[in-house]
């Protein structure tokens, strides 16, 4: 298919189409929405709707300590979970946009998605490290978000690689 699909054709292709890259992109969107859902719980705690986050009584697990830390409010004077929801929304849009053959018809789109997923995974690793190192505690909610992010990374690599190969003139 050409890169110039009508909105009707794109709608049909995204909803019913099949393909290696398209199926992986759907999984990335699912993982972004899962991460947004876990972050929604954290956000409700961070803005005071919830007084405590539900969590298992495991040793070393303390969502309040982690998600209520000064670091969690240090960027733009905004609870980090709200920023995370916005960020995962961007990642979901990058994964969900464009045709099934976009690695060849619109290669910058999958490259942008791959770089964004890589940035998400890097930030998730940093924040998880901070939980362990700075706070000596973990948030199960944050760990679920990070795990979903790490699962998304290998899903993005094949299409991103194919788009890069297409741009530099190698058949993907």
PEBELVEN-V983511 format. One record per helix or strand of 2 or more residues. SS is the DSSP state (@ for helix, = for strand). FROM is the first residue (numbers start at 1). TO is the last residue. If there is no record, write none. Layout:
<<SS FROM TO> <SS FROM TO>>
This chain:
<<@ 7 16> <@ 20 46> <@ 63 67> <@ 70 73> <@ 80 96> <@ 102 105> <@ 107 134> <@ 140 167>>
